[in-house]
Each structure stands twice: as C-alpha cells, then as structure tokens.
Amino acid sequence: MPRSDFEGRAGDGGRQSDFVGEGPVGEDDLLMEQILENINTTPIGQVLKKIACLPEVRRKKVLDVRRRINKGEYHLSERLNIALDRVLEDLTA
C-alpha cells in the first residue's frame, strides 16, 4: 500500500523534505525571510543580535591571560565570576 505523508500525497516521489535546504528553493527563501522578520521579537533573536554586536576577540590579550594562568598569576575563578556578571548584565539590559 502506498505511503502518504502529512499533506495527503501518496508515495515518496513528490514528497517534500522536512529538512531545511532540501526543499524547493522558494521554500528556503521563504523560511529565511520569516526568520529575519521575527528575529527582533524572539528572545533568541535578541540574544543573537547582541552577540553580533560584540567586539572581536583581542588575540594579544587572550595570549597574555593564558600565559598568566599557566604561571599561576591569574585568579581564574574570581575573574570568571566578574566576566559572567558583565555578560548577564549586558544580555538583560
């Protein structure tokens, strides 16, 4: 007996994929347009927008901190708490 999908079409020949990127081109464009239209109204969209505005990684500073951690000159737990507080403050502001 032929299988039918959720839209009532029989068989797999004309079946559309449930995965993004495997359907007709117009569907992908429509999905992306819907995501972009709603990005500012969803909590995850707001977080992503704030992440996109963050400055780039300062490689020299990262290497300096890594060196200080290895030498035992950097108190990671204290600094980590401060950094987490700042991140949470920025995300909720």
BELUR-V859910 format. One record per residue. N is the residue number from 0. RES is the residue in one letter. PSI is psi as a letter, one per 40 degrees, with the letter a starting at -180 (* if undefined). OMEGA is omega in radians with two decimals (999 if undefined). BURIAL is 1 if it has 16 or more other ideal C-beta (glycine too) atoms within 10 Angstrom, else 0. Layout:
BEGIN
n=N res=RES psi=PSI omega=OMEGA burial=BURIAL
n=N res=RES psi=PSI omega=OMEGA burial=BURIAL
END
This chain:
BEGIN
n=0 res=M psi=h omega=-3.12 burial=0
n=1 res=P psi=i omega=3.13 burial=0
n=2 res=R psi=i omega=3.06 burial=0
n=3 res=S psi=i omega=-3.13 burial=0
n=4 res=D psi=a omega=-3.02 burial=0
n=5 res=F psi=e omega=3.13 burial=0
n=6 res=E psi=e omega=3.04 burial=0
n=7 res=G psi=e omega=3.10 burial=0
n=8 res=R psi=h omega=-3.11 burial=0
n=9 res=A psi=i omega=3.05 burial=0
n=10 res=G psi=i omega=-3.14 burial=0
n=11 res=D psi=e omega=-3.04 burial=0
n=12 res=G psi=d omega=-3.10 burial=0
n=13 res=G psi=e omega=-3.06 burial=0
n=14 res=R psi=h omega=3.08 burial=0
n=15 res=Q psi=i omega=-3.12 burial=0
n=16 res=S psi=i omega=3.05 burial=0
n=17 res=D psi=e omega=-3.06 burial=0
n=18 res=F psi=h omega=3.08 burial=0
n=19 res=V psi=h omega=3.10 burial=0
n=20 res=G psi=e omega=-3.14 burial=0
n=21 res=E psi=e omega=3.13 burial=0
n=22 res=G psi=a omega=3.07 burial=0
n=23 res=P psi=i omega=-3.05 burial=0
n=24 res=V psi=d omega=-3.12 burial=0
n=25 res=G psi=d omega=3.13 burial=0
n=26 res=E psi=d omega=3.12 burial=0
n=27 res=D psi=d omega=3.13 burial=0
n=28 res=D psi=d omega=3.13 burial=0
n=29 res=L psi=d omega=3.12 burial=0
n=30 res=L psi=d omega=3.14 burial=0
n=31 res=M psi=d omega=3.12 burial=0
n=32 res=E psi=d omega=3.11 burial=0
n=33 res=Q psi=d omega=3.11 burial=0
n=34 res=I psi=d omega=-3.11 burial=0
n=35 res=L psi=d omega=3.11 burial=0
n=36 res=E psi=d omega=-3.04 burial=0
n=37 res=N psi=e omega=-3.02 burial=0
n=38 res=I psi=d omega=-3.09 burial=0
n=39 res=N psi=e omega=-3.08 burial=0
n=40 res=T psi=e omega=3.14 burial=0
n=41 res=T psi=i omega=3.12 burial=0
n=42 res=P psi=d omega=-3.13 burial=0
n=43 res=I psi=d omega=3.10 burial=0
n=44 res=G psi=d omega=3.12 burial=0
n=45 res=Q psi=d omega=3.10 burial=0
n=46 res=V psi=d omega=3.14 burial=0
n=47 res=L psi=d omega=3.12 burial=0
n=48 res=K psi=d omega=3.12 burial=0
n=49 res=K psi=d omega=3.10 burial=0
n=50 res=I psi=d omega=-3.14 burial=0
n=51 res=A psi=d omega=-3.12 burial=0
n=52 res=C psi=e omega=-3.12 burial=0
n=53 res=L psi=i omega=3.12 burial=0
n=54 res=P psi=i omega=3.12 burial=0
n=55 res=E psi=i omega=3.13 burial=0
n=56 res=V psi=h omega=3.10 burial=0
n=57 res=R psi=g omega=-3.03 burial=0
n=58 res=R psi=d omega=-3.11 burial=0
n=59 res=K psi=d omega=3.14 burial=0
n=60 res=K psi=d omega=3.11 burial=0
n=61 res=V psi=d omega=-3.14 burial=0
n=62 res=L psi=d omega=3.11 burial=0
n=63 res=D psi=d omega=3.13 burial=0
n=64 res=V psi=d omega=3.12 burial=0
n=65 res=R psi=d omega=3.12 burial=0
n=66 res=R psi=d omega=-3.14 burial=0
n=67 res=R psi=d omega=3.08 burial=0
n=68 res=I psi=d omega=-3.13 burial=0
n=69 res=N psi=d omega=3.12 burial=0
n=70 res=K psi=e omega=-3.11 burial=0
n=71 res=G psi=e omega=-3.11 burial=0
n=72 res=E psi=e omega=-3.06 burial=0
n=73 res=Y psi=h omega=-3.11 burial=0
n=74 res=H psi=g omega=-2.98 burial=0
n=75 res=L psi=d omega=-3.07 burial=0
n=76 res=S psi=d omega=3.12 burial=0
n=77 res=E psi=d omega=-3.13 burial=0
n=78 res=R psi=d omega=-3.13 burial=0
n=79 res=L psi=d omega=3.10 burial=0
n=80 res=N psi=d omega=3.11 burial=0
n=81 res=I psi=d omega=-3.13 burial=0
n=82 res=A psi=d omega=3.12 burial=0
n=83 res=L psi=d omega=3.09 burial=0
n=84 res=D psi=d omega=3.14 burial=0
n=85 res=R psi=d omega=3.13 burial=0
n=86 res=V psi=d omega=3.13 burial=0
n=87 res=L psi=d omega=3.10 burial=0
n=88 res=E psi=d omega=3.11 burial=0
n=89 res=D psi=d omega=-3.11 burial=0
n=90 res=L psi=d omega=-3.10 burial=0
n=91 res=T psi=e omega=-3.13 burial=0
n=92 res=A psi=* omega=999 burial=0
END
